[in-house]
Structures are given as C-alpha cells and as structure tokens.
Amino acid sequence: MDTTTIVWIVVAVVVVLLIVLVAMALARRSRAAEARRREERRDEAAELRRQAEHDRIAVQEREAATARLDAEARMSQAEADQKAAEAARLQEQARARDASLAEHRAEVDERLRRADELDPDQGTQGHAPEHRADGPADGPAVAPRRDEGDRPV
C-alpha cells in the first residue's frame, strides 16, 4: 500500500469518526430537547390541573348558590300558595257570612214590612218608613226625634 492510500484510509476513518460524533451530538441534543419538551408539557399539564381544580371549586360554589336560590324560590312559592289558600278560605268565609247576612237582612225587612202593615199610623202618613234595616233609599239613616215620653214624634 502506498502512502496516498493510507492517507485516504486515515482521512476516511477520520471523516467517519466525525460523522459518528456529529450524529451522537445531534442525538444527545435531540434527547435533551425532547426531555425539555416533556418537562414543559408536564408543567403545562400541572398548571391546567391547578386551574381546573380552581374552576371546579368555583363551579361547585355556584351550584351551591343556585341550589340555595332554588330552595328559597320554592319556599317563597310554598308561602305564596299557602297565603293564596288562606285568602280563598277567607273569601269563602266572607261569602258565607254575606249570604247569612242577606238572609237576616231579608228577615228584618220582612218584619219591618209586617210591622208597617200592622201599624195603623203607618198607612196614613203615606211615605216610606225610615227604620228600614238597610236605611232609606235617598240617604243615610236618621234617628227619629223623640219627645219626653220616649216615643217617636
């Protein structure tokens, strides 16, 4: 072998060694970059988990507030329903009393009419009686004047 061949072989070996060294350096740099990317993703995932936990707690607090508000609304509705039932009961009671009063008023009117029929002085005066239970038709009831004998004048 001549020297040029040996030089070329040495040069080739050096070039191959350089290529191997460059490849190893690139591989090491690639692994380091990949490790940094994985660490960044871990950090990002951890931050997302912290934010999600914070948001989850905030959502639970809003859900609890909504549940309280719904419960208050239901209680208010129940109270309103109860008051409406009480109002209906009182209205029915008032109607029943009004009907009873109408019956009593009719009885009183009938007695007064009968008394007017029986009273010999009533027919001669020629005007409507002032002692009706519901008062005279043209104004408020006026008590009849009384003299010393406590008889109407």
Salt bridges, closest charged atoms under 4 A:
GLU34 OE1 - ARG37 NH2 2.84
GLU34 OE2 - ARG38 NE 3.86
GLU39 OE1 - ARG42 NH1 3.28
GLU47 OE1 - ARG50 NH2 2.78
GLU53 OE2 - ARG56 NH2 2.31
ASP55 OD1 - HIS54 ND1 3.69
ASP70 OD2 - ARG74 NE 2.97
GLU86 OE2 - ARG89 NH2 2.49
GLU92 OE1 - ARG95 NH2 3.29
GLU107 OE1 - HIS104 ND1 3.99
GLU107 OE1 - ARG111 NH2 3.86
ASP109 OD2 - ARG132 NH2 3.67
GLU110 OE2 - ARG113 NH2 2.34
ASP116 OD1 - HIS131 NE2 3.22
GLU117 OE2 - ARG113 NH1 1.91
GLU117 OE1 - ARG114 NH1 3.46
